Amino acid sequence: MGGALVIMSTVEFPPPEQIEEDLQEILRELGYAQEISHWSRPGDFPLEIFLIMALVVVMAFILSQVICRTSRRWEPMPSPQHEEEELVERRDYQALRAHALSLAHQGHYRDAVRVAYLSLLILLDAHDVIQFHPSLTNFEYCLTVKAYPFHSLFTRVTQTFNAIFYGNQQATSTHFQQCIEAVSHLEEVLP
């Protein structure tokens, strides 16, 4: 590096006017008849060149980010829904309820509300109030439950679930408490 400094300090650069004349001569020889625009003062920098350089820098940054993100190894995350699917197949609403409580304890209220609602549906299925099936809608479950005395509780919990999952409402601990209390209440009143 020290050698490079010595070489740089001994080389004398031509004045800017000479560089401009040399560039114009090269451009004429290449067939470009236009002259380079004259800068108003020595040291001024043309706006077009600055914009092109800025564009190149931005494109280089974007490209580096894309390359960096695609080169990372993406390892598959274990799916918590696989565990939930097994609990649904076994019709284990108590384990689903426990899982919902665990999610809420971790602050994952959206997932906790989803699992608590799923636990509620499985509970109702276990007591032959509804027939749980993934193809049925929440509205269809509400229609089925309408004949039971707890239909308004179920409808409220369903509306909360729908607002969170289909209305993009932020889930809170209050929403989760409403769902988990409905599960507890129905566990007590169902035969």
C-alpha positions in Angstrom: 0.0 0.0 0.0 2.9 2.3 0.7 4.2 1.8 -2.8 0.8 2.8 -4.2 0.9 6.1 -2.3 4.4 6.8 -3.7 3.2 6.2 -7.3 0.1 8.3 -6.8 2.0 11.2 -5.4 4.6 11.2 -8.2 2.0 11.1 -11.1 0.8 14.5 -12.3 -2.7 14.7 -13.5 -3.6 16.9 -16.5 -5.8 19.9 -15.8 -9.6 19.4 -16.2 -9.6 21.4 -19.5 -7.1 19.0 -21.1 -9.2 16.0 -19.9 -12.3 17.5 -21.4 -10.6 18.2 -24.8 -9.2 14.7 -24.9 -12.7 13.2 -24.2 -14.2 15.4 -26.9 -11.6 14.2 -29.4 -12.2 10.6 -28.5 -15.9 11.0 -28.9 -15.4 12.7 -32.4 -13.2 9.8 -33.5 -15.9 7.3 -32.4 -18.5 9.2 -34.4 -20.2 11.1 -31.7 -20.5 14.7 -33.0 -22.0 16.1 -29.8 -19.6 17.7 -27.4 -19.6 17.1 -23.7 -21.6 19.7 -21.9 -19.4 22.3 -20.4 -19.6 22.6 -16.7 -20.1 26.0 -15.3 -17.1 25.8 -12.9 -14.3 23.4 -12.5 -15.3 20.9 -9.9 -19.0 20.9 -10.9 -20.4 17.5 -11.6 -23.1 16.8 -14.2 -26.5 15.8 -12.7 -27.0 13.0 -15.3 -23.8 11.3 -14.3 -24.7 11.6 -10.6 -28.1 10.1 -11.2 -26.7 7.2 -13.2 -24.1 6.5 -10.4 -26.9 6.6 -7.8 -29.0 4.2 -9.8 -26.1 1.8 -10.1 -25.5 1.9 -6.4 -29.2 1.3 -5.6 -29.3 -1.6 -8.1 -26.2 -3.1 -6.6 -27.7 -2.9 -3.1 -30.9 -4.6 -4.2 -29.1 -7.3 -6.0 -26.9 -8.0 -3.0 -29.9 -8.3 -0.7 -31.6 -10.7 -3.1 -28.5 -12.8 -3.4 -28.0 -12.8 0.4 -31.5 -13.9 1.1 -31.7 -16.6 -1.5 -28.4 -18.0 -0.6 -29.4 -18.7 3.0 -30.5 -22.2 3.8 -34.1 -22.3 4.7 -34.7 -25.2 7.1 -38.3 -26.3 7.5 -39.8 -25.3 10.7 -41.7 -27.9 12.6 -45.4 -27.3 12.1 -47.4 -26.8 15.2 -50.5 -27.4 13.2 -49.5 -31.0 12.6 -49.8 -31.6 16.4 -53.2 -29.8 16.3 -54.4 -32.0 13.4 -53.6 -35.1 15.4 -55.5 -33.8 18.4 -58.5 -33.0 16.2 -58.4 -36.5 14.7 -58.4 -38.0 18.2 -61.2 -35.5 19.2 -59.1 -34.4 22.2 -60.6 -31.1 23.0 -58.9 -31.0 26.5 -55.4 -31.3 24.9 -56.4 -28.6 22.4 -57.5 -26.4 25.3 -54.2 -26.9 27.1 -52.4 -26.1 23.9 -54.4 -22.9 23.5 -53.5 -21.9 27.1 -49.8 -22.5 26.3 -50.0 -20.3 23.2 -51.7 -17.5 25.2 -49.1 -17.8 28.0 -46.5 -17.2 25.2 -48.4 -14.1 24.0 -49.5 -15.7 20.7 -53.2 -14.6 21.2 -54.2 -15.0 17.5 -53.1 -18.7 17.5 -54.5 -19.2 21.0 -57.9 -17.9 19.9 -57.8 -20.2 16.9 -56.9 -23.3 18.9 -59.5 -22.4 21.7 -62.2 -22.1 19.0 -61.1 -25.4 17.5 -61.3 -26.9 21.0 -64.8 -25.6 21.4 -65.9 -27.1 18.1 -64.4 -30.5 19.0 -66.1 -30.3 22.5 -69.5 -29.7 20.8 -68.8 -32.6 18.4 -67.8 -34.9 21.3 -71.2 -34.1 22.9 -73.1 -34.7 19.6 -74.2 -31.0 19.4 -72.5 -30.6 16.0 -70.7 -32.8 13.5 -67.2 -31.3 13.1 -65.9 -31.3 9.6 -63.4 -28.9 8.0 -65.7 -28.3 5.1 -68.4 -26.8 7.3 -68.5 -23.0 7.9 -68.8 -21.2 11.2 -72.2 -20.0 10.0 -73.4 -23.6 9.6 -72.2 -24.4 13.1 -74.1 -21.4 14.4 -77.3 -22.6 12.7 -76.8 -26.0 14.2 -76.3 -24.7 17.7 -79.3 -22.3 17.5 -81.6 -24.8 19.1 -79.4 -25.0 22.3 -79.6 -22.6 25.3 -76.0 -21.7 24.9 -76.3 -20.5 21.3 -75.8 -16.8 22.1 -72.5 -17.6 23.9 -71.3 -19.8 20.9 -72.4 -17.0 18.4 -70.4 -14.4 20.4 -67.3 -16.5 20.4 -67.7 -17.3 16.7 -68.1 -13.6 15.9 -64.9 -12.9 17.9 -63.1 -15.7 16.0 -64.3 -14.4 12.6 -63.3 -10.8 13.4 -59.8 -11.9 14.3 -59.3 -14.3 11.4 -61.4 -12.8 8.6 -61.6 -9.2 9.7 -57.9 -8.7 10.5 -58.7 -7.5 14.1 -55.7 -7.7 16.4 -56.2 -10.6 18.9 -55.8 -9.7 22.6 -55.8 -11.5 25.9 -59.5 -10.5 26.3 -60.5 -12.2 23.1 -58.6 -15.3 24.2 -60.3 -15.2 27.7 -63.7 -15.0 26.1 -63.0 -18.1 24.0 -61.4 -20.2 26.7 -64.2 -19.3 29.2 -66.8 -20.4 26.7 -65.0 -23.8 26.5 -64.9 -24.1 30.3 -68.6 -23.1 30.6 -69.7 -25.6 28.0 -67.6 -28.3 29.6 -69.6 -27.8 32.7 -73.1 -27.6 31.2 -72.9 -30.3 28.6 -73.8 -33.8 29.8 
